Every structure is written in C-alpha cells, then in structure tokens.
Amino acid sequence: MWRYVSKRIMQGMVVLFIVSFFGFIIFQFLGDPAIAMAGQYATQAEIEAIRVSLGLDRSIYIQYFNFITNALQGNFGISYVTRLPALELVLQRLPATIELAIAAQVIAIVFGVLLGVLVAAFPRALLSKFSVVGSLFGISLPTFAVGILLILFFAVEFPIFPPFGRGELITLPWGWETGFLTWDGLKHLVLPALTLGLLQLALLFRLTRSGMQEALRSNYIRTARAKGLSRFPILFKHALRNVMIPVITIIGLQFGQLVGFSIVTEKIFQWPGTGNLLLSAIFDNDFPIVSTYIILIATLIVILNTLVDITYAFLNPRIRYD
C-alpha cells in the first residue's frame, strides 16, 4: 500500500510540473500585464519600467525557472493588481468555494445515489419515471440556465432564498470563515449549491441506476432473496456495495471539478469564491493569481484521485496494491 501511495505521489508531482508548465506558456499569449497595470495613458517608458519591476523583461526560461523555484518554497508571487501575495488572496477565497462544493456534492450524493437505488428497485413507480425524465433535464440544461431559473422561481416569484451573496458568516478559531453555522449562511447556500450539484446529481443517478439494475440480476442477489432476506438489506448492503466502486470514482473526480470549475455558478450568484477571483485575474492578466489557482486545484485533484484509489481496497477486499 505504501509503495503504491508513494508511486502515486511521484506521479502527482510530475502532473503538477506539466500543468504548471502549460499554464505558464498559455499565459504568455494572454497579453502584457504591464500595459494593463500602467493604464491607457501610460508612456512606453512607464510600461517598460513596470515590465522590469515585474521581471517580465527576462527570457521565458528564466521566468519559468524563477516561478518554479519560488513555488516550491510556497511563494507564488505578488498579485500584479492588488500587490498582495497571490497565495494569500486565493486562500482567503478558498473556504467559500470549498463549502459550496461540499454542499453541492452532498446534494448530488444523497439524492443521486438514493434515487438511483430506488428507481432500479421500483422501475414502474411514478417516482422512477419522473426521476428518469428529470435526470435528462439535469444533464441537458447548462449551468447558467439552471441558476437563472432557480433565481427566477425561488428568489423573485417566490422569495424563499436569497439570490446572491454568502450571507452571515462565523470565523472559526483557525481563521476559516464559514456559513454552515448560521441560518442566513445556509439560506444563501441553497440555490448555488443546487445549481452546481444538479449535473453531478443526474450523473450519479444514472450511474447508480444502471449499476443497480445489473447487480439485481446477479446470482448472489438471487441467493440472498432465496435465503429470505428483506428487500432493503439486499439493496443497500449487498447490491449497492458492489456498485459503489465506479460511483466513488465519479464522486472523487466530481469534487475536484466542483471546486475547480464553479466559475459560472459563482458569477451568477456573486459568490465570493476562487472562481470570481480567477475571472478577475484573467481579465487583468494577473498571472500570479492564475498560476496559484491552477496549481492548487491540480494538487487537490491529484490528492482526491489517490484517496479514491485507496478507498477501492476498503470497498472490495479483493483489490490489492502490490
């Protein structure tokens, strides 16, 4: 097991190196941040002075070497716009994005897996037919359309939930600001979490339903029924456990996507997370912010994939990592 984990860590470091390289190269074609910082009335001499102060006058190889060297020490540079440490700015916004992703993932897991099991067990029920049609809408509708519709119905026509913002927050002893512990924060979380989690819910529902349909036709399920076991132990203890390996894989991949690609949802609901920060950084050619965001998200995804692979051994004891 430890040999496997160390191997995955080495592979993850290679992935992070490749991601940082391509992110650095792509940024070179996004524009000159010195021009954006100097303003439209700046002279060429002023623009060149800013380029020198930022180290942009050096060759691309030296810039990349300096960037990697500093990143390994936890220094991702200073934001070109705010003149504050890039890592500090991203970490300030990260709690909002992580909490939004957690809420969306919980909604997707609870309703997606539960509905998938029930629809497979009761395919002729009215709930089953409604769930299948609803999953098609969840997959087909784009995120911005879902968000706008939810705001229209639940914030405008029926003002139940707030349409934007994060609401009242509580600062924990270690500095993490959370809305999970206030009623106002939870109300602000509902609509963006539903918007972000609806697609994931539909995918988990369809994956669980197809896996359960195949599992319920297996010989070991027939044996369990012959022994007189009731329906729910057969569904949730025997069949679902064998279906969970691909489901766990999708859940692990989805959470990284929820954190890394919640940009549209955060923009619609004015959620103060890393997605909004990334958009502003792209528009301002603020490379330190963009590179910090890319590397942190890539690191999170690598860690999640490793944890998912390790989880396989607990779900299926026949899996071994030699």
N, C-alpha and C positions, 0 to 999 in steps of 0.2 A: 504493500500500500504506500509506504513512504517513498519507495523508489518511483512509483507511479506519480505521486504528488510532486516530487522534485523534478521529474521529467516534464510535467505539465507547467511548472513554474518557469523552467528554462524556455519552453515553447512560448509561454506568455510573454516573456521578455523579448523574444525575437519578434513576436507580433507587435508589441508596443514600439519597438525600434522601427519597424516597417511603417506602422501607422504614423509615427512622428515624422518620418522622412517624407512620406507623400503629403501629409498635411503641410509641412514646411514648403515643399515645392509648389503645391497648389496656391498657397498664399502669395507667392511671388508674382502671380498673374492677376491678383485681385485689385491691384492699384498701389499707389505710393502713399503710405500713411503720412509722410511728411507734408504732402500737399493738403491733405485733409486737416491736419493739425495747424498748418500755417494760415489757412483761410484763402479766400479767393483774391484778396488784395495784396497778398504777400509777394515780395520780390523774389527773384531767383536766388539771390544771396541768402535771404532768410530761410528759404526752403532747403538750401544746401546745408546751412548751419544746423537745422533740425535733423537732417539726414545724418550728419556727422555725430551729433549728440546721441542719436539712437543706434549708432553703429551700422547704419544701412549703407554706408559708403564702402564697406568691406566686401570682399568676394563672397559669393553664396556659400562656398565651402567653409570659410572661416565663420560666417554667421551660424551655419548649422552646427559646427563643432562647438562653438560657444554656447549655443542653445542646449545641446545635449549635455555638455559638461555642467551647466547650471541646473538643468532639470534633474540630474542625478543627485544633486545636493538639495533638492526641494525648492530651488529658485527658478520660477518660470518667467521672471522678468517683471517689469513695471508696465502697467497699462498706459498706452500712448495717450489716452483721453483723460483719465482721472488722475494719472501719475501715482497710483496706489499699486501695491503688489497684486499681480494678477491672481495668484493662488488664493489670497485673502478674499478678493472680490467674488471668486467662484464659490469658495466655501461658505461665504455669507448667504448666497442664494441656494446652495445645495439642499439645505433642510426642507425648503418649500417644495422643491421638485421631488425629493425622495418621499415625502409624506403624500404628495399627490399620486406618485407611482404606487406606493403601498396601498392606498385606498382603492385605486383602480384595479390593482392586482387581486385584492381581497374580493372585490365585487365579481371580478371575472372568474376566480377560482370557485367561490361558493356557489354562484348561480350557474356557471358554465358546467362544472362537474356534476352538481346535483341534478340539473335539468337533463344532462346527458344520460345519467343513470336511469332516471325516471322515464324518460322517453323510450329508452331501449327496453325497459321492463314493461311499459304500458304503451305500446305503439299506437293503439287505437283510441286512446283517450283524447279528449278535446284539447287538453293542455299540451299534449305531444304534437298535435297538428299545428297549434298556434306557435309553439316553440320553434318548430322547423321553419315556418314562414318567417318568424321574427329573426332567426339566425341569418336568413338570406338578406334581410334588410340591414342587419348589423355588419355584414361583410361588404355589402354593395355601397352603402352610404359613406361618403368621405367624412373625415373627422370634423371639418369646419361646418358642414351641413348639419351634422348631429348637434354640435354645440349651439348653433344658431337656433335650431328647432327647440332645443331644451330651454334656452333663454326665452324664446317667444312664448312657450306654454307655461313654464314654471316660474318665470320671473316677471313677465309682462301681463299675460292674460290672467294667470293665477299666481299672484305674487307670494309664492311659498318660500322660495330660496333666493338669496342674493345673486345678482347677475355677474358680479366681478369682485375682485379683491380677495384677500385671505382672511379677513375678519380679525377678531380679538386673539392675541397670541399670549402665551406664557413662556417666559425664559427659564429654562432648566438650569440647574447649578453648573453644568459644564458649558453653558453658553448657547445651547440649541434652542431655537425658538420654535414652539410647536402650537398648532391649533387643535390638536387632538384632545386637549384637556379643557376646552371651552365650548359651550353650546354654539356660540356665534361662529367660532372657527369651524366646527363640524358642519354647520349650515352652509358656509361658504365653500366647503369642500365637496358637497354632494354633486352639483352639476358638472364641474370639471372632471371629477373622478368618473362619473357616468360616461361623459364624452370620451375620455381617454380609455376607459375599460370596456366599452361596448364591442369594439372589434375583437379584442382579446377574448371576451366572453363568448362571442359567436364561434371563434376558432376552437376554444376549449370544448364548447358544447358539441360541435360536430365531431371533433376527435374522440371525445369520451363516448358519444353515442355509437360511432362506428366500431370502436374497440369493444364496447359492452355487447353490442349485437353479435360480434364474432365470439366473444367469451361465453355468452349464454348458450351458444350452440355446441360448446366443447363437452368432451366426455366427462371431465371432472365435475362439471356443473350438474350433469345428469346423475352422476353418482351421489352428489350432495343432496339432490332432490329425492333420490331413491332412499336415502338414509332418513328422510323425514325432516330435514332442516327447513325452517321457515324462509319466506321469500327475502326478507331484509338481510339476515346474515349471509345468505347466498350472494346477494347483490353487492353488499358493502364489504364483506370480509373476504370472500373468495374471488368473485369476478373482478371487482374494482381494483384489487391489489395487483392483479396481473395486467391491468390496463394502465396502471399509473406510470410505468416507465416512460412511454412516449409522452404522456401528459406532463410529467415532471420535466422532461427535456424542453417542451414548449414553454412551460412556466418560467424556467430559468432564462431562456432566450428572451421571452417577452418582457421580463422585468428590466433587463438591460435596455431593451428598446423603449420601454415606457419612460425610463429616466433620460435616455439619450435623445429621444425623438418626440418629446412632449411639446415641441416648439409651437405648433399650431394651436393646441389647446391652451397653452399659457398665454398666447397672444389674444385669443378670443376672450378669455375670462380675466385678462390683465393680472394673471397670476405671477407674483414676484419671484420666479424661479430662474434657473440657469438658462432656460430656453429663451426668455426675453432678453437676458444678458447677452446670449450668443448672437441674437439678431442685431442688437445694437452694435456689438463688436464687429460683426461682418460689414455693416453699413459704414462704420468708421475706420475700417481696415486696421482694427486693433488686434494685431497678431498675438501678443502675449495672452489675451483673454481667449482667443480662438484655440490656440495650441494647448493651453491649460485645460480647457473644456474637453478637447478631443482626447488627450492623454488620460484624464480622469475617467471618462466614460469607457474608453478602451480597457483600462485597468479593471473597472467594475465588471465589464462583460467577461473578461478573462477569468476573474475570480468566480463569478457565477457559474460559468461553464465547468470549471474544475469541481465546484461543490456539487453540481448536478451529476457529474460522472461518479463522484464518490458516493452519492446517495443511491445510485443503482445497486451497490452491493448490499445495502440495507433492505431495499425492496425485493431483491432477488438474490438469495444467498448463493445461487449457482454461479453468479458473476464473481470473478476473481481478477485481481490486478497483479500480474506476475512481472 
